[in-house]
Every structure is written in structure tokens, then in C-alpha cells.
Amino acid sequence: MTFLLSTVALLLGPIIYAAARESRLLRPALNGLILLTIAYIIGVHIIPEAWRHGGKLTLLVIVLGIAFPMILERMFRTATDAAHLVIVGIAAIGLLVHAVVDGIALLPGSGTGLAYAVVLHRLPVGMALWWAVKPSFGQTAALVVFALVVAATASGYFVGESLLALADFHMLAMFQAFVSGSLLHIVLFGVKHDTHQHHH
């Protein structure tokens, strides 16, 4: 039941975002809310979990994650679109890892409170995904990303206990820390190429 609710909440995100975009007053507030949501997920969910399993090394890896986009931009000044796709690709992989973790959190054994917290936070996550993917890559790509997130969540939900038994938590923590840095780059500079915000 919680898996179904989380999927419905995720899919409602784009509908609410599309409706709110029609209002000039709501749009800036909505965009700000989405950026805050991404920052919240990084600061409250990903980084603390990575720190718990990775320790002090986590900070160094986060810094490397933030620096990675800038290094790519310096290396590929004539191919910024390719560099940007790498960053978005890393963020997408991190998102799928987070979705698997969400699926595990939806398991009955994880506790009812945690499960419904995951369901509730899926609504702004759906809004953020649509805002981040559709303008840059189109509706088809956005739908594919949503399908992948649902599939990743399902894998965590239906085989979560097996995944927990096989996971190397230290390596997962390092990966999450690196992804957090890349996501922070996106929060600070945006996902689309905007010459007024972020000079590639």
C-alpha cells in the first residue's frame, strides 16, 4: 500500500507543477520551493547517511563532487553540453540509488512513520524531477526518468532485505557523498544552461 501511495504522490508532482506555472505569482515561489526541496534531500537525507557510514572522508568526497563539474567545464570548454550531460547522468544515478533506499524505507518493517514520510516527500520530489528534466531534455526523457524512479523504488521495496544484506555501506556512502556534491552544483547554478546564472 505504501509503495502505491508513493508512486501516486510522485506522479502528482508534475500535474501540480504544471498548474502552478500558469500563475506568475506562484511560479517564482514554486521554483524556490523546488530548489529548497533538492537542498533538503541532500542536507537531511543523503549527506547525513553518507557521514554515518563514511565518516570524515565524506567531507572530502563531497568537495570533490562539487569540484567535478567545474573541472569538467575547464577541460571541455568547447563541449559544455557533453560535460553537462555527465553531471546530469551522475545526478540521475544518485537519484535512482536514493529511490531504492526509499523503497526499502517503505517496507512494513521500517516503521509506519518513516514509510509515510517517504510518501509525503515524494510529491515535491516529483515536482523537482519534472522541473529539472523536461525543460532540458523533453517530455519523453522526463517520462523515462519517472519510470526508472518507480522501478528503482519497486526494486527496493520488493527485494529490499536482500539488497541490505549485499550492500557495502562504506562504498555506498562515498558514492552518495560524491553525488551530493554534484547535486549541490545543480542547486547553486541550475540544471539548464542559463548565461545569466551559470557561464559554461
HELIX and SHEET records of a PDB file:
HELIX    1   1 THR A    2  ARG A   21  1                                  20    
HELIX    2   2 LEU A   26  TYR A   40  1                                  15    
HELIX    3   3 ILE A   41  ILE A   46  3                                   6    
HELIX    4   4 ILE A   47  GLY A   54  1                                   8    
HELIX    5   5 LEU A   57  MET A   75  1                                  19    
HELIX    6   6 THR A   80  ALA A  105  1                                  26    
HELIX    7   7 PRO A  108  SER A  110  5                                   3    
HELIX    8   8 THR A  112  PHE A  137  1                                  26    
HELIX    9   9 GLN A  139  PHE A  158  1                                  20    
HELIX   10  10 GLY A  160  LEU A  166  1                                   7    
HELIX   11  11 PHE A  169  PHE A  189  1                                  21    
END                                                                             
